[in-house]
Structure formats: C-alpha cells, structure tokens
Amino acid sequence: MAEKRDVEGETKNGNLPMSKKLATENMPFRCYLGYDSHEDVTFEVAKYSMEKYSSVPIQVIPLKRKELRKQGVYKRAQDPKQSTEFTYCRFFVPFLNNYKGWALFADDDFLWLGDIAELLDQVDDKYAMMCVQHDYAPTESVKLAGRPQSSYPRKNWSSMVLYNCGHPANANLTLDMINAGTGSFLHRFSWITDDALIGSIDYEWNFLVDWYKPYAEKRMPKAVHYTEGGPWFPDYRHTDYAEVWFEHMREYEATLEVPRQLCPYERFSEKGTKLLEGYTNSDEPWTWADEE
C-alpha cells in the first residue's frame, strides 16, 4: 500500500518522494521535448499541458536539431528513414544534462494529462533509464505527413524516456556514438548491455493512440501519444482523444498576444480534408514540394 502524504508532499515517515527531490524551485526538473519546425503547435501544446498539470517545478526544453547543429553537437546527415527532425536529438539528453541527475525526453506529439510528479515518483536510481516497454508493431508503412514508418524491436520505447544521466551505463552514450550509430542501435538502447538496467513504466504514461484501446468512461491516460498522426493533421482530426487535444490547443492560443498561423503539417492533407478555419493561412495548403 502506498504511504499517505501530507499537504507538503512528505510521507508519514518523513521521507520526501522522488518528485520533491528531483524537482525544486532552485533546480526545476528538466524535460526535453522533441521539436519539429513543421509542427510548432504540437510542441507548444505538449509544453502547455505538461506545465498546466505539473505540481512540481519543471523546465521544458525544446530539442531543436538546427540549434544543436550550430553548437557542433549534432553532426549526422539526414537519414531517409527518420520521420522527424528530432529523431536522433533525443539521445543527446544525458550529454546536455552533463551526465548528471535525471531528465525526461518525450516526443512532441504528446498531450500531458497527468501530474508529472506522479511519473517522477516512480524513478529508481538502480536503473540507467525507465520507459514504457511497448509490444508495438505498426501495420502502416507511412505515418505523419507521408513520412516513412519503420518497424523494429522496442518500437516507441525511445519516444518517452526517463534518463538516469549519471548512471555508468549511459557514459557509453558519447557524442561520437550518437552521431555515428545506426537508428536501430540507438532506438533499441543497445549501448546498455544489461536489460535489467531498463526500468518499466505503465503504458498510461505513453498511451499510443490507435494501438491501445481508449479507456472506459471518464478515465484518461496520463500522457496521450499521437504516434501515427495527431489531430493537428487534417486527415487525423477525429482520431482518439482529438477533442481534448483541441481543448488544450485553444487554451494555449488564448495565452498568445498575437494570433498564430497554421503550421505546415496543419496544412497537409492527402485526402483533401478542409483546413482549420479562422487563421490567416487557412486557405494555403502545404505539401513537401513547398519544402523544396
């Protein structure tokens, strides 16, 4: 049975929960989120929702490939199999955290509906990392805006990871390894040779839309992951948990001093789906030809 906590968050025996140790006012817990310039709103809604429900101080940091490249950190050439700009950026988290403490990575296409403190309370220092260990095998060969979909062991394990950045096993995750390693090697966490060092988290913290069956009644996942394509894509506008994503999008938009425009992916449709109305570029569809 879990120990009861008082209003200050301390357990009855006086020990602070992990979330209070990992996230303080002087040192907020670092949450690195993937960032893709084609879907800025996706990152912003993920950030907004994470901050909205967190009861502990957090610092949300976008992982932008362009900036990492300018800093001389990211040196990889474009991989034809990668579906986002941040496909490989996630593996720099221990380095960016100076190989110290714990830090979170998550894809940008998440909607956070749970208090991240509950996730941090599961942290166990015996692990080099912790993640949801999906048994996931996609049936489609493409996803998102027509990008390639690859299937491999441990698929989507790397889409949300709690890194124990200072664990000896992660010392192997060097810049040279990240910039030269294959996608299969990195996404399978192959630098960790002992599987017992990878801790497990319940799938409600990385709830794969269209893979897991929606919860009954009013129960909601702690973190919804629109891995095949989220409601910001016109063709996925009615996917599971789309309505709650749009609710948070509208809340985020209400915080803006200047109205935003639709991102490229919000203007991409293979089915001729009508774009969202009310934006200055609502009548301007986007395709990959525009990228070129």
ZIKAFEN-V235453 format. One record per pair of residues at least 6 apart in sequence whose ideal C-beta (glycine too) atoms are under 7 Angstrom apart, sorted by sequence separation. I is the first residue (numbers start at 1). J is the second residue. If there is no record, write none. Layout:
i: {I & I}
j: {J & J}
This chain:
i: {5 & 10 & 11 & 23 & 68 & 97 & 142 & 143 & 164 & 192 & 215 & 229 & 230 & 231 & 276 & 22 & 51 & 123 & 142 & 163 & 229 & 253 & 275 & 3 & 4 & 9 & 35 & 50 & 79 & 122 & 141 & 178 & 231 & 267 & 3 & 51 & 65 & 140 & 189 & 203 & 230 & 266 & 3 & 33 & 50 & 93 & 229 & 266 & 275 & 9 & 138 & 231 & 5 & 76 & 93 & 33 & 47 & 138 & 226 & 262 & 33 & 137 & 177 & 207 & 231 & 262 & 267 & 74 & 90 & 209 & 230 & 231 & 207 & 209 & 269 & 138 & 204 & 205 & 206 & 207 & 208 & 209 & 224 & 262 & 267 & 137 & 173 & 204 & 205 & 207 & 209 & 210 & 261 & 267 & 268 & 31 & 43 & 73 & 136 & 172 & 206 & 208 & 209 & 261 & 262 & 267 & 268 & 65 & 136 & 261 & 262 & 65 & 68 & 102 & 134 & 134 & 264 & 63 & 134 & 169 & 65 & 68 & 133 & 63 & 131 & 214 & 29 & 31 & 33 & 35 & 63 & 29 & 31 & 35 & 132 & 169 & 28 & 29 & 30 & 31 & 32 & 33 & 34 & 35 & 131 & 158 & 210 & 28 & 31 & 33 & 131 & 209 & 210 & 28 & 30 & 32 & 131 & 209 & 25 & 129 & 130 & 152 & 209 & 233 & 23 & 24 & 129 & 154 & 232 & 23 & 129 & 154 & 232 & 235 & 23 & 129 & 152 & 153 & 233 & 234 & 235 & 20 & 128 & 152 & 235 & 237 & 19 & 127 & 235 & 123 & 125 & 128 & 234 & 234 & 128 & 234 & 128 & 160 & 160 & 159 & 36 & 37 & 36 & 34 & 36 & 35 & 34 & 107 & 156 & 106 & 107 & 106 & 34 & 34 & 105 & 58 & 104 & 105 & 53 & 53 & 55 & 56 & 83 & 102 & 103 & 129 & 32 & 53 & 54 & 56 & 83 & 102 & 46 & 49 & 50 & 53 & 54 & 55 & 102 & 103 & 49 & 54 & 102 & 160 & 32 & 46 & 49 & 56 & 83 & 101 & 128 & 43 & 46 & 83 & 100 & 101 & 42 & 45 & 46 & 50 & 99 & 100 & 159 & 30 & 42 & 81 & 99 & 131 & 133 & 90 & 97 & 159 & 39 & 81 & 94 & 128 & 129 & 130 & 132 & 134 & 93 & 127 & 128 & 131 & 32 & 94 & 99 & 127 & 130 & 132 & 156 & 32 & 36 & 93 & 99 & 127 & 136 & 30 & 31 & 32 & 33 & 34 & 35 & 132 & 34 & 132 & 134 & 33 & 124 & 136 & 94 & 94 & 122 & 22 & 95 & 91 & 143 & 144 & 92 & 119 & 143 & 91 & 140 & 88 & 29 & 91 & 23 & 19 & 22 & 88 & 19 & 22 & 18 & 19 & 73 & 81 & 18 & 76 & 17 & 75 & 79 & 18 & 113 & 113 & 114 & 113 & 114 & 113 & 112 & 113 & 110 & 111 & 110 & 110 & 109 & 109 & 107 & 109 & 145 & 109 & 145 & 146 & 111 & 111 & 111 & 111 & 42 & 42 & 41 & 39 & 49 & 45 & 48 & 45 & 48 & 45 & 48 & 45 & 41 & 44 & 41 & 40 & 39 & 38 & 41 & 38 & 39 & 38}
j: {11 & 16 & 17 & 29 & 74 & 103 & 148 & 149 & 170 & 198 & 221 & 235 & 236 & 237 & 282 & 29 & 58 & 130 & 149 & 170 & 236 & 260 & 282 & 11 & 12 & 17 & 43 & 58 & 87 & 130 & 149 & 186 & 239 & 275 & 12 & 60 & 74 & 149 & 198 & 212 & 239 & 275 & 13 & 43 & 60 & 103 & 239 & 276 & 285 & 20 & 149 & 242 & 17 & 88 & 105 & 46 & 60 & 151 & 239 & 275 & 47 & 151 & 191 & 221 & 245 & 276 & 281 & 89 & 105 & 224 & 245 & 246 & 223 & 225 & 285 & 155 & 221 & 222 & 223 & 224 & 225 & 226 & 241 & 279 & 284 & 155 & 191 & 222 & 223 & 225 & 227 & 228 & 279 & 285 & 286 & 50 & 62 & 92 & 155 & 191 & 225 & 227 & 228 & 280 & 281 & 286 & 287 & 85 & 156 & 281 & 282 & 86 & 89 & 123 & 155 & 156 & 286 & 86 & 157 & 192 & 89 & 92 & 157 & 89 & 157 & 240 & 56 & 58 & 60 & 62 & 90 & 57 & 59 & 63 & 160 & 197 & 57 & 58 & 59 & 60 & 61 & 62 & 63 & 64 & 160 & 187 & 239 & 58 & 61 & 63 & 161 & 239 & 240 & 59 & 61 & 63 & 162 & 240 & 57 & 161 & 162 & 184 & 241 & 265 & 56 & 57 & 162 & 187 & 265 & 57 & 163 & 188 & 266 & 269 & 58 & 164 & 187 & 188 & 268 & 269 & 270 & 56 & 164 & 188 & 271 & 273 & 56 & 164 & 273 & 162 & 164 & 167 & 273 & 274 & 169 & 275 & 170 & 205 & 206 & 206 & 84 & 85 & 85 & 84 & 86 & 86 & 86 & 159 & 208 & 159 & 160 & 160 & 89 & 90 & 161 & 116 & 162 & 163 & 112 & 113 & 115 & 116 & 143 & 162 & 163 & 189 & 93 & 114 & 115 & 117 & 144 & 163 & 108 & 111 & 112 & 115 & 116 & 117 & 164 & 165 & 112 & 117 & 165 & 223 & 96 & 110 & 113 & 120 & 147 & 165 & 192 & 108 & 111 & 148 & 165 & 166 & 108 & 111 & 112 & 116 & 165 & 166 & 225 & 97 & 109 & 148 & 166 & 198 & 200 & 158 & 165 & 227 & 108 & 150 & 163 & 197 & 198 & 199 & 201 & 203 & 163 & 197 & 198 & 201 & 103 & 165 & 170 & 198 & 201 & 203 & 227 & 104 & 108 & 165 & 171 & 199 & 208 & 103 & 104 & 105 & 106 & 107 & 108 & 205 & 108 & 206 & 208 & 108 & 199 & 211 & 170 & 173 & 201 & 102 & 175 & 173 & 228 & 229 & 178 & 205 & 229 & 178 & 228 & 178 & 120 & 186 & 120 & 117 & 120 & 186 & 120 & 123 & 120 & 121 & 175 & 183 & 121 & 179 & 121 & 179 & 183 & 123 & 220 & 221 & 222 & 222 & 223 & 223 & 223 & 224 & 223 & 224 & 224 & 225 & 225 & 226 & 225 & 227 & 265 & 230 & 268 & 270 & 241 & 244 & 245 & 248 & 230 & 232 & 232 & 232 & 248 & 245 & 248 & 248 & 251 & 249 & 252 & 252 & 249 & 252 & 263 & 263 & 263 & 263 & 266 & 264 & 265 & 265}
